[in-house]
């Protein structure tokens, strides 16, 4: 297992936090967003090893704020790149990262009146990004 660079940790963090942000923004509502962020933080806190270090050390990622498409254009490639980084440097952590991201996204979607179709569609795109290029 090789140590991750600061840039690599930021890529993992951008993917994970960005995935949560995408799902949270799929359905509007301020109270929902608060409940969702609490649900996601529990899942992200459950991470261990290299994944936990990457998600808990260093600055928060800077995500675009203008549109969901711009956010997806940053987050989905970051997820694919994060899996590639882990495959190269810490292959035993790939499944943990995928699981943490998908669990956090699922908890966010389910935190407010169950999973809406828009949230399910975003989670499908997150899962595809985590599975890598087709």
C-alpha positions as CSV (number, residue, x, y, z in Angstrom):
1,X,0.0,0.0,0.0
2,X,1.4,3.3,-1.1
3,X,0.6,6.6,0.6
4,X,-1.7,8.9,-1.3
5,X,-0.5,12.3,-2.4
6,X,-2.5,15.4,-1.3
7,X,-3.9,15.7,-4.9
8,X,-5.0,12.0,-4.8
9,X,-6.7,12.4,-1.4
10,X,-8.5,15.5,-2.8
11,X,-9.7,13.4,-5.8
12,X,-11.2,10.8,-3.5
13,X,-12.7,13.5,-1.3
14,X,-14.1,15.4,-4.4
15,X,-15.7,12.2,-5.6
16,X,-17.2,11.2,-2.3
17,X,-18.4,14.6,-1.1
18,X,-19.5,15.5,-4.6
19,X,-21.6,12.4,-4.9
20,X,-23.4,13.3,-1.7
21,X,-23.9,16.9,-3.0
22,X,-25.3,15.6,-6.3
23,X,-27.9,13.4,-4.7
24,X,-28.8,16.1,-2.2
25,X,-29.4,18.6,-5.0
26,X,-31.4,16.2,-7.1
27,X,-34.5,17.0,-4.9
28,X,-34.9,20.5,-3.5
29,X,-35.7,21.5,0.1
30,X,-33.7,23.1,2.9
31,X,-34.9,20.9,5.7
32,X,-34.3,17.8,3.5
33,X,-30.8,19.0,2.9
34,X,-30.0,19.3,6.6
35,X,-31.4,15.8,7.3
36,X,-29.5,14.4,4.2
37,X,-26.1,15.9,5.2
38,X,-26.4,14.3,8.6
39,X,-27.3,10.9,7.0
40,X,-24.3,11.2,4.7
41,X,-21.8,12.2,7.4
42,X,-22.5,9.0,9.3
43,X,-21.7,6.9,6.2
44,X,-18.5,8.8,5.4
45,X,-17.4,8.5,9.1
46,X,-17.8,4.7,8.9
47,X,-14.8,4.6,6.4
48,X,-11.6,3.1,7.5
49,X,-7.9,2.9,6.4
50,X,-6.8,5.0,3.4
51,X,-10.3,5.9,2.5
52,X,-10.9,7.4,6.0
53,X,-7.7,9.3,5.8
54,X,-8.5,10.7,2.4
55,X,-12.0,11.8,3.5
56,X,-11.0,13.3,6.8
57,X,-7.6,15.1,6.1
58,X,-7.0,18.3,4.2
59,X,-9.3,20.9,2.7
60,X,-12.8,20.3,1.5
61,X,-13.2,20.1,-2.3
62,X,-14.3,23.1,-4.2
63,X,-17.2,22.2,-6.4
64,X,-18.8,24.3,-9.1
65,X,-22.0,26.0,-7.9
66,X,-23.6,27.0,-11.2
67,X,-25.4,23.9,-12.4
68,X,-25.9,20.2,-11.7
69,X,-24.3,19.5,-15.1
70,X,-21.1,21.4,-14.1
71,X,-21.0,19.6,-10.8
72,X,-21.5,16.2,-12.5
73,X,-18.7,17.1,-15.0
74,X,-16.3,17.4,-12.0
75,X,-17.6,14.7,-9.6
76,X,-18.2,11.8,-11.9
77,X,-14.7,11.8,-13.4
78,X,-13.3,12.3,-9.9
79,X,-15.1,9.1,-8.8
80,X,-13.7,7.2,-11.8
81,X,-10.2,8.6,-11.1
82,X,-10.5,7.8,-7.4
83,X,-11.1,4.2,-8.1
84,X,-8.2,4.1,-10.5
85,X,-5.9,5.7,-7.9
86,X,-7.0,3.1,-5.3
87,X,-6.6,0.2,-7.7
88,X,-3.0,1.4,-8.3
89,X,-2.0,2.3,-4.7
90,X,-4.3,0.5,-2.4
91,X,-6.3,-2.2,-4.3
92,X,-7.8,-3.6,-1.1
93,X,-9.5,-0.2,-0.5
94,X,-11.4,0.0,-3.8
95,X,-14.5,-1.8,-2.6
96,X,-14.5,0.2,0.7
97,X,-14.5,3.4,-1.2
98,X,-17.2,2.3,-3.6
99,X,-19.3,1.1,-0.6
100,X,-18.8,4.3,1.4
101,X,-19.8,6.5,-1.5
102,X,-22.8,4.4,-2.5
103,X,-23.9,4.1,1.1
104,X,-23.6,7.8,1.7
105,X,-25.5,8.6,-1.5
106,X,-28.2,6.1,-0.6
107,X,-28.6,7.4,2.9
108,X,-28.9,11.0,1.5
109,X,-31.6,9.9,-1.0
110,X,-33.5,7.9,1.7
111,X,-33.3,10.6,4.4
112,X,-36.3,12.6,3.2
113,X,-39.4,10.7,2.2
114,X,-37.6,7.8,0.4
115,X,-35.6,7.8,-2.8
116,X,-37.1,10.0,-5.5
117,X,-36.7,9.1,-9.2
118,X,-34.3,12.0,-9.7
119,X,-32.1,10.8,-6.8
120,X,-32.2,7.2,-8.1
121,X,-31.0,8.5,-11.5
122,X,-28.1,10.4,-9.9
123,X,-27.1,7.3,-7.9
124,X,-27.1,5.2,-11.1
125,X,-24.7,7.7,-12.7
126,X,-22.5,7.6,-9.5
127,X,-22.5,3.8,-9.6
128,X,-21.5,3.9,-13.3
129,X,-18.6,6.3,-12.6
130,X,-17.4,4.1,-9.7
131,X,-17.5,1.1,-12.1
132,X,-15.1,2.9,-14.4
133,X,-15.1,3.5,-18.2
134,X,-17.5,1.4,-20.2
